[in-house]
Amino acid sequence: MKFLLPLILLLIDSSFASEKLAQIAFLKGNVQVNNQKASEGQWISQGMVIQTAASSIARVVFKDKTQITVAPQSKLEITTLKSDAPPMLSLLDGIIRSKVQKQLTGEGAGKDKLLITTRTAAMGVRGTEINVSFNSKNKLTNVITYNGELKMAQKDASSEVDHSNIHDLIDSEDSVTIPEGRFSSANPALGNKTTIPVKLSPPQFFGMKNNKDFNTSGGLARKGQSFRSIVLPGVRPSTIFINQSGLKKTLTVHVDEPNSDSVSLVQSSTDFANDPPPEGFRDPDTGQLAPPAGGLIDQNTGIYLAPPPGSLYDENTGVYTLPADYGTLDPRTGEYHPPEGYQLHDNGEFLASGDSNRKSKQVPPSLASSESWGSAAYADGTAGNIMSANGVENSNPLLNNDDVMALSDDVLRDFNNQFYGDSIERRTLVNMGFAF
């Protein structure tokens, strides 16, 4: 008997060791695992639920180096965690960010290394860095791909998904592939299919991409900021962020092809030929939807604020830009802030903020209806490279080759004052030392 007990303990210890497949590598603030206070270094096993409070995050690292960062006020269940199958996670509420190392060779090459579900979506992840959000109130799932690509399919909120049937969804013809720099939604209010992936507002995309720990601005976004790209048409984005001499040099160098170096700020080096048009797409027969590109995601509700008809088209980035009265954006964090005195409700309405000290003078905007997506109302003369109803190509009266070669300091200043006005881009450039 005295020899049997150590053997039993050894077997138990080996059993637990074999289950050490995920660990909390970092946490900040109030984090709980199964309603108990979590700690760094804690091992995570199948069935555990990780929950974060406000201003709190937890980063879980799996055996294969996959990282999952759980954002503040989020709840994540480890649905399946076995050594012989990819982990399956269920995002119950909030936001997670995952970084998965791609396996190029061997038995696991080309296979999903991580599976993620919400009440309304299922995802297969290979070598990818993504942001997934789920609002348990309006059942809205959003996915943003920072690097790589993944497949997502919408599912019925009442259906159960596990390893045995998840690929029936994500490999079906109703799934979408979300490439780098795009986002897609599974929104029951829009039908039973995920939206066709489109580009977000470039400042928000890069703000969110670089904000790996979900830092917040503390409500410091300024009143009246608009959402235009800070890159002038015809200007190389890689130089405008350096200094004013670089900007001047760029503006005075002959350009054989306009905008030849003005690559999109929200895509990889390779563009995607199958992108929907920037004004969106709507097919009532098939249920396929693509929202107008260039909008913002409100991270509190998951609602996508699509640019309404008549919005200005930005030739540099290939997206529309939201009117300034839609609220503000902190490009450092990617946070969207509703108009002063209002909050965006889970149903998509702007309601007066309960903690507002005074009534806002600004009238809240109405979100563009999905029925307007893809309509001719977007090609009204403010859009570039889009054919109008009479077949005449519209173009922004911005910079052409002659303008680029002839710009002087005075012309540049006048152009900036007229084109940017009182905008977030102008303030950013002023803070960087640019003259206006």
C-alpha positions, 0 to 999 in steps of 0.5 A, a space after each residue: 500500500 505504501 508503494 501504491 500511493 506514490 504511484 497514484 500521486 504520480 499518475 494524477 500529477 502526470 494527468 494534470 501536466 498533460 492538461 497544461 496547454 494554456 496559461 495566463 501570461 499577463 493580467 491587469 486589474 480585476 480578472 476572474 477565472 470561474 468567479 475566482 480571482 485570477 493570477 499570472 501564471 495560472 493554468 487554464 483548462 477546458 470549461 473555464 470562464 475568464 471574465 474581466 472588469 472595467 480597465 482590466 485585461 488578461 492575456 492567455 498563451 497556448 502551448 503553440 504560442 497562440 495568444 488571446 487577449 481578453 479586453 475589459 468588460 469581456 467574458 470568454 469560455 474555453 470550450 475545448 482544450 485538448 492536445 489533439 485538437 485546435 482550441 475552441 473558444 466561446 466569446 460570451 460577451 465583449 472583445 478578444 484579440 487573437 494572434 495565431 502563428 501560421 504553420 507552414 509545413 507539417 501535418 498542421 499546415 493549412 488547417 485551423 489552429 483556433 476555433 472561435 464561436 459567438 452566439 451568432 458566428 463561427 470562425 476558423 483561424 489559421 495564421 492570423 491576428 484578429 479582433 472579435 467582438 460580440 454584444 450579448 444584447 443585440 447579438 452582433 458579432 464583428 471581426 477585424 483582420 489585422 494580419 492574414 485572413 480567416 473564415 467566418 459564417 453566421 449561425 443561428 443563436 439557438 444552435 449548438 456548435 462544437 468540433 463535430 459540426 463547426 466546419 459545416 458552417 465555416 466551409 459552407 458557401 455562406 461563409 466569407 473569407 475576411 482578408 487583412 485590413 477588412 471587417 465583417 459582421 454577423 448581424 441577425 438584424 440584417 439577415 442570416 448571412 455575414 456581411 461582405 468584408 469591407 474596409 473600416 475608416 483607416 484612422 480607426 483601423 490603425 488605431 485599433 491595430 496598434 492598441 494591443 492592450 485595449 488602452 482608452 483615451 479617457 474621453 479626451 477626443 475633441 469636439 468637432 473632429 472629422 474623419 478624413 485621411 490626413 494624407 493629401 491626394 498625390 502624397 506618399 503616405 510613408 513620407 507625410 508622417 515624417 516631417 514637413 520637409 518630407 511633405 514638401 519634397 513629395 509635393 514637388 517631385 514629378 509623379 508619372 502616375 497620380 497616386 501611384 504611391 498612395 497605397 490604401 492605409 487600410 490594406 496589405 501591399 496587395 489589393 483585393 480584386 473582389 472587394 465590393 464597391 466602396 458605396 456598398 452592395 445590396 442584393 435583396 434576392 440572395 441576402 448578400 450585403 456589403 456596407 459602405 466602406 470607411 465607417 466606424 465601429 462603436 466598440 461599446 455596442 458593436 454597431 457599424 456607423 456606415 457613411 451615409 449617402 452624400 459622404 465625401 469619397 477619399 481617393 487615397 484610401 478608397 473609402 467614404 468618410 463620415 460627416 463630422 456630426 457623427 461624433 469623434 475618433 481618437 486615432 491613438 486608440 481607435 475609440 469612437 465617441 458619439 456626439 457630445 451629450 449622446 450615447 449610441 444605444 444597442 438598437 442603433 439609436 443616439 439617445 441623450 446621455 444620462 450623465 450629460 450636465 447640459 443638453 447638447 446643441 448638436 442634433 444626433 445623426 440618424 444611421 444610414 439604413 442598409 436599404 441605402 447601401 450600394 444605391 446611386 445616392 453615393 455617386 452624387 458628385 462628391 465621390 471620386 472614380 464612381 460613375 454617376 447616374 448619367 454615365 459621367 465620371 465624377 472626380 474630386 477637385 483635388 490634386 493632379 500632376 500640375 498641382 503637385 509640381 506647382 504647389 508653394 507654401 502659400 498654395 499648400 496653406 490655402 489648400 489645407 485651410 479649404 480642404 481640411 477646415 477644422 478637422 482632426 487631420 489639421 490639428 494632428 498636422 499642426 501638433 506635428 509642426 506643419 504650417 497652416 
